[in-house]
């Protein structure tokens, strides 16, 4: 009976020793074993593993792909355009032992990537035109056939055909940055530029230039509209004059025909009874000449007085 507590204590110590000597690494992790703070081995595969209790410890690291983001940097391009460049990258730990020896933690790795990628991005941006940074390799110019955009840098003319696309710049950038990461046990998978924008001073000038360009386009449209308006009004005025002329001609023809018919009627009436016709015409003349409360002064020998003289 006295041996029972001792056995229990011994079993408990054995259990603690065995449990402290075992550790599990899951599929998303990789680990290294350190002894008194110095790495003595790495564990890349998932599963159950053994270490020496108390004197050995396990350092775990991510096996999955991780993301790196930089703060936006103000960088001048080759054509002296100051822009904000916001960059991102994806990376992973491929050698945990070397990773622990060189940068120790993910925070240390992020800091080292800051130095590597920011330097490479700054060199890439400052050595290229802004047009190259924003255009893809499949960019098609909106200009007509035979018209090419020409860039001038410090008196040197650069043709549009000499420019490279954004994809080529990023591939070159990734290659240069990737060459510096294996020494830290890191694999750099991808580097991308998330956003490019002008700095505030340049952005204001760009907006002003865009407004001026839009105003020029609007002025061209207004000028074309005024020209079409003048053409339409001129055409309308010509058609109106033509209509008026045609109406005036028809009116003259109708009036001429009417006058001819009236003259024919007058001639027929005159040929039937000349004296009666003369009498009617004279009465019409009296009516037109002598108005209401009017007076007519004529000589007694005037032919116009003939029928008044005969009245008794």
C-alpha positions as CSV (number, residue, x, y, z in Angstrom):
1,X,0.0,0.0,0.0
2,X,2.9,2.3,0.7
3,X,4.2,1.8,-2.9
4,X,0.9,3.0,-4.5
5,X,1.5,6.8,-4.0
6,X,5.0,6.4,-5.4
7,X,3.7,4.6,-8.4
8,X,1.1,7.2,-9.0
9,X,3.7,10.0,-8.8
10,X,6.1,8.0,-11.1
11,X,3.3,7.5,-13.6
12,X,2.4,11.2,-13.5
13,X,6.0,12.2,-14.0
14,X,6.3,9.7,-16.9
15,X,3.1,11.1,-18.5
16,X,4.3,14.7,-18.2
17,X,7.7,13.8,-19.6
18,X,6.2,11.9,-22.6
19,X,3.6,14.6,-23.3
20,X,6.2,17.3,-23.1
21,X,8.4,15.4,-25.6
22,X,5.6,15.1,-28.2
23,X,4.3,17.9,-30.4
24,X,2.0,18.1,-33.4
25,X,2.5,20.2,-36.6
26,X,-0.6,20.7,-38.7
27,X,-0.9,21.1,-42.5
28,X,-0.7,24.9,-42.4
29,X,2.5,25.0,-40.3
30,X,6.2,24.2,-40.4
31,X,8.4,24.3,-37.4
32,X,12.0,24.2,-36.1
33,X,13.4,22.8,-32.8
34,X,15.7,24.9,-30.7
35,X,17.9,23.8,-27.9
36,X,18.8,26.6,-25.4
37,X,17.7,29.1,-28.1
38,X,19.8,27.6,-30.9
39,X,18.1,25.8,-33.8
40,X,19.0,22.2,-34.0
41,X,16.5,21.0,-36.7
42,X,13.5,21.7,-38.7
43,X,10.1,20.0,-39.1
44,X,8.4,20.5,-42.5
45,X,5.9,17.7,-42.6
46,X,2.7,17.6,-40.6
47,X,2.1,15.0,-37.9
48,X,3.3,14.0,-34.5
49,X,7.0,14.6,-33.7
50,X,9.4,14.2,-30.7
51,X,11.7,16.6,-28.9
52,X,13.7,16.5,-25.7
53,X,11.6,17.8,-22.9
54,X,12.6,21.0,-21.0
55,X,15.8,21.7,-23.0
56,X,14.2,21.9,-26.4
57,X,11.4,24.2,-27.7
58,X,9.4,24.3,-30.9
59,X,9.1,27.4,-33.1
60,X,6.2,27.4,-35.5
61,X,5.9,29.3,-38.8
62,X,3.2,29.7,-41.4
63,X,3.4,27.4,-44.4
64,X,0.7,29.2,-46.3
65,X,1.1,32.2,-48.6
66,X,1.3,35.5,-46.8
67,X,0.6,39.0,-47.9
68,X,2.9,42.0,-47.8
69,X,1.7,45.6,-48.2
70,X,3.7,48.8,-48.4
71,X,2.8,52.3,-47.5
72,X,2.3,54.5,-50.6
73,X,5.5,56.0,-51.8
74,X,6.0,59.3,-53.7
75,X,8.3,58.5,-56.6
76,X,9.3,60.5,-59.7
77,X,9.0,58.8,-63.1
78,X,11.6,59.1,-65.9
79,X,9.5,61.9,-67.5
80,X,9.5,63.8,-64.2
81,X,6.0,63.0,-63.1
82,X,5.6,62.7,-59.4
83,X,3.2,59.9,-58.5
84,X,2.1,57.9,-55.5
85,X,2.8,54.1,-55.9
86,X,1.0,51.6,-53.7
87,X,2.6,48.1,-53.9
88,X,1.6,44.6,-52.7
89,X,3.3,41.2,-52.8
90,X,2.7,37.6,-51.8
91,X,5.4,35.4,-50.2
92,X,5.9,32.3,-48.1
93,X,8.6,30.6,-45.9
94,X,10.3,27.8,-47.7
95,X,13.3,27.2,-45.4
96,X,12.1,27.7,-41.8
97,X,15.6,27.0,-40.3
98,X,17.3,29.7,-42.5
99,X,14.3,32.0,-41.9
100,X,14.7,31.7,-38.1
101,X,18.5,32.3,-38.3
102,X,18.2,35.4,-40.5
103,X,14.9,37.3,-39.7
104,X,13.5,35.2,-36.7
105,X,9.9,36.3,-37.0
106,X,7.3,37.3,-39.6
107,X,7.6,40.9,-38.4
108,X,11.3,40.8,-39.2
109,X,10.6,39.3,-42.6
110,X,8.0,42.0,-43.4
111,X,10.6,44.6,-42.5
112,X,13.2,43.0,-44.7
113,X,10.7,42.8,-47.6
114,X,10.0,46.5,-47.1
115,X,13.7,47.3,-47.8
116,X,14.0,44.9,-50.8
117,X,10.7,45.6,-52.6
118,X,10.6,49.3,-52.0
119,X,14.1,49.7,-53.4
120,X,13.3,47.6,-56.5
121,X,10.0,49.4,-57.1
122,X,11.6,52.8,-56.7
123,X,14.3,51.9,-59.3
124,X,11.7,50.5,-61.7
125,X,9.4,53.5,-61.5
126,X,12.1,56.1,-61.7
127,X,13.5,54.4,-64.8
128,X,10.3,54.2,-66.8
129,X,7.8,56.7,-68.3
130,X,4.4,57.1,-66.6
131,X,2.7,55.9,-69.8
132,X,4.6,52.6,-69.5
133,X,3.5,52.1,-65.9
134,X,-0.2,52.5,-66.6
135,X,-0.5,50.8,-70.0
136,X,-0.8,47.1,-70.7
137,X,1.1,45.3,-73.4
138,X,-2.1,45.1,-75.4
139,X,-2.8,48.8,-75.3
140,X,-4.2,50.2,-78.5
141,X,-3.8,53.9,-79.3
142,X,-7.1,55.8,-80.0
143,X,-5.3,57.7,-82.7
144,X,-5.9,57.1,-86.4
145,X,-3.7,54.9,-88.7
146,X,-0.2,56.4,-89.1
147,X,-0.6,58.6,-86.0
148,X,1.8,57.8,-83.2
149,X,2.3,59.4,-79.8
150,X,5.8,60.8,-79.3
151,X,7.4,61.5,-75.9
152,X,10.3,63.8,-75.4
153,X,12.6,63.4,-72.4
154,X,15.3,66.1,-71.9
155,X,15.4,66.7,-75.6
156,X,15.5,63.0,-76.5
157,X,12.5,61.8,-78.5
158,X,11.0,58.4,-77.5
159,X,8.6,56.8,-80.0
160,X,5.5,55.0,-78.9
161,X,6.9,51.8,-80.4
162,X,9.9,51.9,-78.0
163,X,7.7,51.7,-74.9
164,X,7.1,48.5,-72.8
165,X,4.0,47.4,-71.1
166,X,3.2,47.3,-67.4
167,X,3.4,43.5,-67.3
168,X,7.0,43.5,-68.5
169,X,7.9,46.1,-65.8
170,X,6.3,44.0,-63.1
171,X,8.0,40.8,-64.4
172,X,11.4,42.6,-64.3
173,X,10.6,44.0,-60.9
174,X,9.7,40.6,-59.5
175,X,12.8,39.0,-60.9
176,X,15.1,41.5,-59.2
177,X,13.3,41.4,-55.9
178,X,13.1,37.5,-55.9
179,X,16.9,37.3,-56.3
180,X,17.4,38.8,-52.8
181,X,14.9,36.7,-50.8
182,X,16.3,33.1,-50.9
183,X,19.0,34.1,-48.4
184,X,16.3,34.6,-45.8
185,X,14.5,31.4,-46.5
186,X,11.7,33.3,-48.3
187,X,10.1,32.7,-51.7
188,X,8.7,35.8,-53.3
189,X,5.7,34.7,-55.4
190,X,4.3,37.9,-56.9
191,X,4.6,41.6,-56.8
192,X,1.9,43.9,-58.0
193,X,1.2,47.7,-58.2
194,X,-2.2,48.2,-56.6
195,X,-2.6,51.9,-57.4
196,X,-0.9,54.7,-59.2
197,X,-1.9,58.3,-58.7
198,X,-0.5,61.8,-59.1
199,X,0.6,63.8,-56.1
200,X,-1.7,66.5,-55.0
201,X,0.1,69.4,-56.8
202,X,0.3,67.4,-60.1
203,X,-3.2,66.1,-59.7
204,X,-4.5,69.7,-59.6
205,X,-2.7,70.5,-62.8
206,X,-3.9,67.3,-64.4
207,X,-7.5,68.1,-63.6
208,X,-7.1,71.6,-65.0
209,X,-5.6,70.2,-68.2
210,X,-8.5,67.7,-68.4
211,X,-11.0,70.6,-68.0
212,X,-9.2,72.6,-70.7
213,X,-9.2,69.7,-73.0
214,X,-12.9,69.1,-72.4
215,X,-13.6,72.8,-72.9
216,X,-11.7,72.6,-76.2
217,X,-13.7,69.6,-77.3
218,X,-16.9,71.4,-76.2
219,X,-15.9,74.5,-78.2
220,X,-15.3,72.4,-81.3
221,X,-18.7,70.8,-80.9
222,X,-20.3,74.2,-80.4
223,X,-18.4,75.6,-83.5
224,X,-19.6,72.6,-85.5
225,X,-23.1,73.1,-84.2
226,X,-23.0,76.8,-85.1
227,X,-21.8,75.9,-88.6
228,X,-24.6,73.4,-89.1
229,X,-27.1,75.9,-87.7
230,X,-25.9,78.5,-90.2
231,X,-26.1,76.0,-93.0
232,X,-29.6,74.9,-91.9
233,X,-30.8,78.6,-91.6
234,X,-29.3,79.4,-95.0
235,X,-31.0,76.5,-96.6
236,X,-34.2,77.4,-94.9
237,X,-33.9,81.0,-96.1
238,X,-33.2,79.9,-99.6
239,X,-36.2,77.6,-99.6
240,X,-38.3,80.4,-98.1
241,X,-37.2,82.8,-100.8
242,X,-37.9,80.1,-103.4
243,X,-41.4,79.5,-102.0
244,X,-42.1,83.3,-101.9
245,X,-40.8,83.7,-105.4
246,X,-42.9,80.8,-106.6
247,X,-46.0,82.1,-104.8
248,X,-45.4,85.6,-106.2
249,X,-45.1,84.2,-109.7
250,X,-48.3,82.2,-109.3
251,X,-50.0,85.3,-107.9
252,X,-48.9,87.4,-110.9
253,X,-50.1,84.6,-113.3
254,X,-53.5,84.4,-111.5
255,X,-53.8,88.2,-111.4
256,X,-52.8,88.4,-115.1
257,X,-55.4,85.9,-116.0
258,X,-58.0,87.6,-113.9
259,X,-57.1,91.0,-115.5
260,X,-57.3,89.4,-118.9
261,X,-60.7,87.9,-118.1
262,X,-61.9,91.3,-116.7
263,X,-60.6,93.1,-119.8
264,X,-62.4,90.6,-121.9
265,X,-65.6,91.1,-120.0
266,X,-65.2,94.9,-120.3
267,X,-64.5,94.6,-124.0
268,X,-67.6,92.4,-124.5
269,X,-69.8,94.8,-122.5
270,X,-68.3,97.9,-124.4
271,X,-68.9,96.3,-127.8
272,X,-72.6,95.6,-127.0
273,X,-73.6,99.2,-125.9
274,X,-70.8,101.7,-125.8
275,X,-72.9,104.6,-124.5
276,X,-74.3,102.5,-121.6
277,X,-70.8,101.2,-120.8
278,X,-69.4,104.8,-120.8
279,X,-72.3,105.8,-118.5
280,X,-71.6,103.0,-115.9
281,X,-67.9,103.7,-115.9
282,X,-68.6,107.4,-115.3
283,X,-70.9,106.6,-112.4
284,X,-68.1,104.5,-110.9
285,X,-65.7,107.3,-111.3
286,X,-68.2,109.7,-109.6
287,X,-68.5,107.3,-106.7
288,X,-64.7,107.0,-106.2
289,X,-64.0,110.7,-106.7
290,X,-66.8,112.3,-104.8
291,X,-66.7,111.0,-101.2
292,X,-69.0,111.7,-98.3
293,X,-69.3,115.4,-97.7
294,X,-66.9,115.9,-100.6
295,X,-66.9,118.6,-103.2
296,X,-65.9,118.4,-106.9
297,X,-64.9,121.5,-108.8
298,X,-64.9,121.0,-112.6
299,X,-65.6,123.1,-115.6
300,X,-68.9,122.9,-117.5
301,X,-67.1,122.0,-120.6
302,X,-65.4,119.0,-119.0
303,X,-66.3,115.5,-120.4
304,X,-66.5,114.4,-116.8
305,X,-69.5,116.8,-116.4
306,X,-71.4,115.4,-119.3
307,X,-73.9,113.2,-117.6
308,X,-74.5,115.7,-114.7
309,X,-75.2,118.3,-117.3
310,X,-77.9,116.2,-118.9
311,X,-79.7,115.6,-115.6
312,X,-82.9,117.6,-115.5
